[in-house]
């Protein structure tokens, strides 16, 4: 069972971890140690490369 802030599994309730950029659910806080979803991570890397190599 899941609501907007928690997920219940095995009769235990866990807080959900969300992407700090877009808010997409990444998983439970106990499972996830990342701050960005894959899409936001790729976007951040692309922006950093563009700035580094002056494509922006």
N, C-alpha and C positions, 0 to 999 in steps of 0.2 A: 504494500500500500504506500502511496506517495502523495504528498501535498506539495505546496510551493516551497516549503522550507525543510521538510523532513522526509525520510524514507523509512518504512518499517519493514524489517526483514528478520525472520527467526524470532519473532516476538520481542524484538529490540528496535528502538527508534534511533536513527542517526541523522545528524544535521547534514544538509547538502552543501557541497562546495560549488561555487559558481565562478565562471570566467570573470575576471575583474574588468574586462573591456565590454563584452556584449551581454553578460549575465546568463549565458547558456550553462546548464547543469553539467558539471564535470564528473560527479560521483559523490560519494559520501566523503566528509572531511577525513575520516579515518583511512580511507583508501587513496585519497588524492593529495599529492604534495605539490601540484602544479597550480599556477595562477591564471594561465591562459588556455583556452580551448585550441585545438589544432588550427582552425581557420584564423584566429586572432594571432597565434604564434607565427604562422606563415606570413601574415600581413606585416607584423612587426619586423621580422627578419628582412622582408623585401624592402621595407622603408629604410631600415638601417643600411642595407647594401646600396640603395639608391643614394642616400646621403653620403656614404663613404666614397662612392665612385662618381658622385656629382651628376647623377641621372635625373635628379629631381629639379 
